[in-house]
Amino acid sequence: MASKLKGLGTTALFTILFSLQSAWAAERVLLNYRGFSRSIAVQDLAILAESGETSDRLASLLDMAGQRPEELRSLLTHSIETNPRILDRALNSYPGEWVLDQLGEAIHPPAGQASRQALRSAIVLSATDDGELTLLEILENYPTPEVVLEGDNIQQAYNRLQGFLNTLSIFY
């Protein structure tokens, strides 16, 4: 009986934690490309990442900006391996803050200013469950209802993050 109660308690705890994470996660992305902007549901980006299909809103934005859906899909799903503990420590260092500032120019809250804490949280949370992170996971874990993604800057910023994480790989 005690083991059944323990199992129910663990299940309840995971359910509560998942609900809280979902409550803090971004639901919409303000996607900016070459002067064009659309508010896109994070779910639409997840569908693009999984199946390659685009919603009408996303397809029209990408078409106006001359951006191919395959390029965005590749960027959303590009996986970077990392050790979450080392990642957390590294992002709390001066070089890590510099990387967060660089990435914050491409991923930031709607107010326009970069938020290191929000971005750090989204990155570390994205890597915690499987030791990997993707841009889609970062967007899904961003702790505001809406997050801005500067499409013209994201590839370069994401490359900087990957380069930073590659230098950390010697520690794990």
N, C-alpha and C positions, 0 to 999 in steps of 0.2 A: 504494500500500500504506500509506504514511504517513497519508494522509487517512482511510483506512478505520480505522486504529488510533486516530486522533484522534477520529473519530466514535464509536467504541466507548467510548473513554475518557470522552467527554462524556456519553454515555448512561449509563455506569456511575456517574458522579458524580451525575447527577440521580436515579438509582435509589437511591443511598445516601442522598442528602439527603432524598428523599421518605420513605424508611424511617425515618430518624432523626426527622423531623418527626412522622410517625405514632406513633412510640414515645413522644414527649413530649406528644402531644395528648390532650385529655380524651376519654374514652370514654363517660362517664356524666354526667348532669346531675341534681343533686338539685333538683327543681323544687318550689318552695314557693308556694302560693296560699292566702290567707285561712285560715291555720291548718292547711291540708292539705299533705301532702308526699309525693312519690314519687320514686324513683330511676328515671330515664328514660334509655335509651340515646341518645346523640347521634344515632345513625342514625335513631331514631324521629322526632326533631325534623327531621332532613334530609328524611325522607319526607313529613312534614307540610308542610314548606316547598315541596317540589317538586310534590307531588300533591294536597295537602289532606287526605290520609287520615291517620287517627290510629290508633295502636296501642291495644289494650284498656287498658293501664296509663295511658297519656296521656289517653285519652277519659274514663276513670273519674275521674281527678284533675280534669280541666277541668269535668266535670259536677258533681262535689261542690263545687267552688269557684265555680260559676256563671259560668265563663269560656267564651266561645265560641272554638272552634278557629280560626275565621277571624281573630280578633283576634291570637292568638298567631302565626299564620302570617304575617300582615301585619308584625308586629314583627320576626320572624325574617328576613324577606326585604327589609326596608326598606334600601335601599342609600344609602350616604353617599359621595360622591366626595371624594377627598383626595389630596394629594401626599405619598407615604410619607416622603420626606426631611424635608420641613417638619413633617409630623406627628411624626416621631421627635424632632426638636429641640423642638417645642412641648410635647410630653408630658414632656420633661425640664426644663421651666421650672416656676416656682412656680405660675402659673395652670394649667399642665398637670397638676401634681401635685394641685391642688385638684379638677380635673375627674376625675382617676383616683380620688381619694378618694370623690367623689360616686357615680361609677359602681361603685366597689368595694363600696358598700352594697347593690348589687343583683346584682353578679357577684363572687364571692369563693371562696377555697378552703374546703373543708369545716370547717376548724378555726374558722371564724367571723370571723377578722380579715381585713381587706382586705389584699391583697398588690399594691402598686403595680407592682412589677417584673413579676409574672406577667401582670397585666392590660395593662400597657404592651407587653409582648412579644406578647401575643395580638392586640392592636389593630394594632400596626405590621406584624406578620406577615400579618394579614388584608388589609391595604392594599397590601402589597408587590407582589403579582403583577399586579394590574389597576388600582390607583389607586382602588379602592372597597372599602368594608367593610360587612358586615352583621352583625347580632347572631349569626346562625348561624355565620358564619366566626369570630367572636371565640370562641364556645363550642368550635368545632372545633379552634381553635389554642391554647386555654388549656393551659399547660404542666404540668398535673397530671392524674392519672388521672380525677379527679372534680372537678366545679366546681358550686357552688351558684348557682342563679338564683332570686332573690327576685321572683316574678312580679308581686307587688303594687307593687313599686318600679321595675321595669325601664323602663317607659315614660317616667317622669319623668327617670330617670338617662340614658337613651339620648337624650332630647331635649336634655339639658345637653351631652352629647358632641357632638351635631349642631350646637348653637348655637356651641360652642367652635370646631368645625371650620369653620363658616361664617365666623367672624371671621378665620380663617387664610386663607380663599380669596382675600383681597386680595393675598396674597404669591405666588400662582401663577396 
